[in-house]
Amino acid sequence: MLLLKLMPSIDFEDLLAQADQLRDNARVDEAVLAYKEIAEMATDKHETFFKARALHSAGLSATDSVLDQESSYYRDALTFFTAAEALYRTLDDHKMLGALFRDIASCSDNAADYSRAVTYYQKATEILEPTDYFGELAATYGQLGLHFYKLGQFKEAEAFVDRALQIFKKEPTAGYLRATTLITGAKIKFKLGQLEQSRDWAEESMSWFRADHDGHIYSQYQTQLYGLLAGIYRELGEDKQFAESYQHYWQSLKDFDPLAVKVLERDLQRLAL
């Protein structure tokens, strides 16, 4: 008992926050390694949730570099997600299982593995619908909007984002998830020619990500938004705002892993198709 008292406890929340910062900055390989090390530290039963979160987050980080189904990052992400799922199931954690299934679907969308994506979006909605985890459910519908956006089905995509934004009203504290959904909504509105709405949603999302969030910088989201806003401002003829956003976008890319840059650029190129 004395030995246990003398042993230093591991601050998993702090370690995860440090790894999250690497992921926020699109330093994919470093983030994955950090999450793996955290998972290896979580050996006790009462640390199972932290182990699951670390593996889940490793999958999310690997997702940032997934370009197609042949990508080693895609295989790695699915491996991490599978390990996290097993742990969440031992905890009977429906909230995190729903979020995990949504993230597997989103990763599959990155790889253009659309049949797997549909399967996991269905799993996510089935597990979240009966709960009061409104933020996670709304985010899932938002990601379904992104799924249909990538398929070029913009009206279907718009309907899912609208549904998501209505559900978010039931959980006003889900600011991060709502801000990510607004990015999707802005892309869809752009493709539908609703440029003012696209700009307003992108600016609202940027406002959230640029606010103070206990050290989280969200560099990837800000960079994505700078690129998106540059395209919107260009179409609206707002030359000064276009130039500023475009400059911020390219400056930010210099600090990101090369494959993560390719994923961001590919996603922005969809606006011009």
TAHUUR-V381367 format. One record per pair of residues at least 12 apart in sequence whose ideal C-beta (glycine too) atoms are under 10 Angstrom apart, sorted by the first residue. I is the first residue (numbers start at 1). J is the second residue. Records with the same first field share a line. If there is no record, write none. Layout:
I=J + J
This chain:
10=38 + 41 + 42 + 43 + 44 + 47 + 50
12=38 + 41 + 42 + 47 + 49 + 50 + 51 + 53 + 54
13=50 + 53
15=34 + 35 + 37 + 38 + 41 + 42 + 50 + 54
16=34 + 35 + 38 + 50 + 53 + 54 + 57
17=214 + 215 + 216
18=31 + 34 + 38 + 215
19=31 + 32 + 33 + 34 + 35 + 36 + 37 + 38 + 53 + 54 + 57 + 58 + 61
20=34 + 35 + 57 + 60 + 61 + 215 + 216 + 218
21=34 + 215 + 216 + 217 + 218 + 219
22=34 + 35 + 61
23=35 + 57 + 58 + 60 + 61 + 62 + 63 + 64 + 219 + 220 + 260
24=61 + 209 + 215 + 216 + 217 + 218 + 219 + 220 + 221 + 222
25=217 + 218 + 219 + 220 + 223 + 252 + 255 + 256 + 257 + 260
26=61 + 64 + 65 + 219 + 220 + 223 + 252 + 253 + 255 + 256 + 257 + 258 + 259 + 260 + 261 + 263 + 264
27=61 + 64 + 219 + 255 + 256 + 257 + 260
28=61 + 62 + 63 + 64 + 65 + 66 + 73 + 256 + 257 + 258 + 259 + 260 + 263
29=61 + 62 + 65 + 73 + 257 + 259 + 260
30=61 + 257
31=57 + 58 + 60 + 61 + 62 + 64 + 257
32=57 + 58 + 59 + 60 + 61 + 62 + 64 + 65 + 73 + 76 + 77 + 80
33=58 + 61
34=54 + 57 + 58 + 61
35=53 + 54 + 55 + 56 + 57 + 58 + 59 + 60 + 61 + 62 + 80
36=54 + 55 + 58 + 80
37=54 + 58
38=50 + 51 + 53 + 54 + 55 + 57 + 58
39=51 + 52 + 53 + 54 + 55 + 56 + 57 + 58 + 80 + 83 + 84 + 87
40=54
41=54
42=54 + 55 + 87
45=90
48=87 + 88 + 90 + 91 + 93
49=87 + 88 + 90 + 91 + 93 + 96
50=87
51=83 + 84 + 87
52=83 + 84 + 85 + 86 + 87 + 88 + 89 + 90 + 91 + 93 + 96 + 97 + 100
53=84 + 87 + 88 + 96
54=80 + 83 + 84 + 87
55=79 + 80 + 81 + 82 + 83 + 84 + 85 + 86 + 87 + 88 + 100
56=80 + 81 + 83 + 84 + 85 + 87 + 88 + 96 + 99 + 100 + 103 + 104
57=80 + 84 + 103
58=76 + 77 + 79 + 80 + 81 + 83 + 84
59=73 + 76 + 77 + 78 + 79 + 80 + 81 + 82 + 83 + 84 + 85 + 100 + 103 + 104 + 107
60=77 + 80 + 81 + 84 + 99 + 100 + 103 + 106 + 107
61=73 + 76 + 77 + 80 + 257 + 260
62=74 + 75 + 76 + 77 + 78 + 79 + 80 + 81 + 107
63=76 + 77 + 78 + 80 + 81 + 103 + 104 + 106 + 107 + 108 + 109 + 110 + 111 + 260 + 263
64=77 + 107 + 110 + 220 + 256 + 257 + 259 + 260 + 261 + 263 + 264
65=77 + 110 + 256 + 257 + 258 + 259 + 260 + 261 + 262 + 263
66=78 + 106 + 107 + 108 + 109 + 110 + 111 + 112 + 113 + 259 + 260 + 263
67=110 + 111 + 112 + 259 + 262 + 263 + 266
68=110 + 111 + 112 + 113
69=108 + 110 + 111 + 112 + 113 + 116
70=111
71=110 + 111 + 259 + 263
73=107 + 110 + 111 + 259 + 260 + 263
74=107 + 108 + 110 + 111 + 112 + 113
75=111
77=103 + 104 + 107 + 108 + 110 + 111
78=104 + 107 + 108 + 111 + 113 + 116
80=107
81=100 + 101 + 103 + 104 + 107 + 120
82=100 + 104
84=96 + 97 + 100 + 103 + 104
85=97 + 100 + 101 + 104 + 123
87=100
88=100 + 101
94=127 + 128 + 130 + 131 + 133 + 136
95=127 + 128 + 131 + 132 + 133 + 135 + 136 + 137
96=127 + 133 + 136
97=123 + 124 + 127 + 128 + 136
98=123 + 124 + 125 + 126 + 127 + 128 + 129 + 131 + 133 + 136 + 137 + 139 + 140
99=124 + 127 + 128 + 133 + 135 + 136 + 137 + 139 + 140 + 177
100=120 + 123 + 124 + 127
101=119 + 120 + 121 + 122 + 123 + 124 + 125 + 126 + 127 + 128 + 136 + 140
102=117 + 120 + 121 + 123 + 124 + 125 + 127 + 128 + 136 + 137 + 139 + 140 + 141 + 142 + 143 + 144
103=120 + 124 + 139 + 140 + 143
104=116 + 117 + 119 + 120 + 121 + 123 + 124
105=117 + 118 + 119 + 120 + 121 + 122 + 123 + 124 + 125 + 140 + 143 + 144 + 146 + 147
106=120 + 121 + 124 + 139 + 140 + 143 + 144 + 146 + 147
107=120
108=120 + 121 + 147
109=121 + 143 + 144 + 146 + 147 + 149 + 150 + 151
110=150 + 263 + 266 + 267
112=150 + 151
114=147 + 150 + 151
117=143 + 144 + 147 + 150 + 151
118=144 + 147
120=140 + 143
121=140 + 141 + 143 + 144 + 147 + 160
122=144
123=140
124=136 + 137 + 139 + 140 + 141 + 143 + 144
125=137 + 140 + 141 + 144
127=140
128=140 + 141
132=170 + 171
133=171 + 174
134=167 + 168 + 169 + 170 + 171 + 172 + 173 + 174 + 177
135=164 + 167 + 168 + 170 + 171 + 172 + 173 + 174 + 175 + 176 + 177 + 178
136=167 + 171 + 174 + 177
137=163 + 164 + 167 + 168 + 170 + 171 + 174 + 177
138=161 + 163 + 164 + 165 + 166 + 167 + 168 + 169 + 170 + 171 + 174 + 177 + 178 + 181
139=164 + 167 + 168 + 171 + 174 + 176 + 177 + 178 + 180 + 181 + 184
140=160 + 164 + 167 + 177 + 181
141=159 + 160 + 161 + 162 + 163 + 164 + 165 + 166 + 167 + 168 + 181
142=157 + 160 + 161 + 162 + 163 + 164 + 165 + 167 + 168 + 177 + 178 + 180 + 181 + 182 + 183 + 184 + 185
143=160 + 161 + 164 + 177 + 180 + 181 + 184
144=156 + 157 + 159 + 160 + 161 + 163 + 164 + 184
145=157 + 158 + 159 + 160 + 161 + 162 + 163 + 164 + 165 + 181 + 184 + 185 + 187 + 188
146=160 + 161 + 180 + 181 + 183 + 184 + 185 + 187 + 188 + 267
147=160 + 184
148=160 + 161 + 184 + 188
149=161 + 184 + 185 + 187 + 188 + 190 + 191 + 267 + 270
150=187 + 267 + 270
152=191 + 270 + 273
153=188
154=187 + 188 + 189 + 190 + 191 + 192 + 193
155=188 + 192
156=188
157=184 + 185 + 187 + 188 + 189 + 191 + 192
158=184 + 185 + 188 + 189 + 191 + 192 + 194
159=188
160=181 + 184 + 185 + 188
161=181 + 182 + 184 + 185 + 186 + 187 + 188 + 189 + 201
162=185 + 188
164=177 + 178 + 181 + 182 + 184 + 185
165=178 + 181 + 182 + 185 + 201
167=181
168=181 + 182
175=208 + 209 + 211 + 213
176=208 + 209 + 213 + 216 + 218 + 221
178=204 + 205 + 208
179=201 + 204 + 205 + 206 + 207 + 208 + 209 + 211 + 218 + 221 + 225
180=205 + 208 + 209 + 218 + 221 + 224
181=201 + 205
182=200 + 201 + 202 + 203 + 204 + 205 + 206 + 207 + 208 + 209 + 225
183=201 + 202 + 204 + 205 + 206 + 209 + 221 + 224 + 225 + 228 + 267
184=201 + 205
185=197 + 198 + 200 + 201 + 202 + 204 + 205
186=198 + 199 + 200 + 201 + 202 + 203 + 204 + 205 + 206 + 225 + 228 + 229 + 231 + 232 + 271
187=201 + 202 + 224 + 228 + 231 + 232 + 267 + 268 + 270 + 271
188=201
189=201 + 202 + 232
190=202 + 228 + 231 + 232 + 235 + 270 + 271
191=270 + 271 + 273
193=235
195=231 + 232 + 233 + 235 + 236 + 237
196=232 + 236
198=228 + 229 + 231 + 232 + 235 + 236 + 271
199=228 + 229 + 232 + 233 + 235 + 236 + 238 + 241
200=232
201=228 + 232
202=224 + 225 + 226 + 228 + 229 + 231 + 232 + 233 + 245
203=225 + 229 + 232 + 241
205=221 + 222 + 224 + 225 + 228 + 229
206=218 + 221 + 222 + 224 + 225 + 226 + 228 + 229 + 245
207=225
208=221 + 225
209=221 + 222 + 223 + 224 + 225
210=222 + 225
219=252 + 255 + 256
220=252 + 256 + 260 + 263 + 264
222=248 + 249 + 252
223=248 + 249 + 250 + 251 + 252 + 253 + 255 + 256 + 260 + 261 + 264 + 268
224=249 + 252 + 263 + 264 + 267 + 268
225=245 + 248 + 249
226=244 + 245 + 246 + 247 + 248 + 249 + 250 + 251 + 252 + 253 + 268
227=245 + 246 + 248 + 249 + 250 + 252 + 253 + 264 + 265 + 267 + 268 + 269 + 271
228=245 + 249 + 267 + 268 + 271
229=241 + 242 + 244 + 245 + 246 + 248 + 249
230=242 + 243 + 244 + 245 + 246 + 247 + 248 + 249 + 250 + 268 + 271
231=245 + 246 + 249 + 268 + 269 + 271 + 272
232=245 + 271
233=245 + 246
234=246
235=271
249=264 + 265 + 268
252=264
253=265
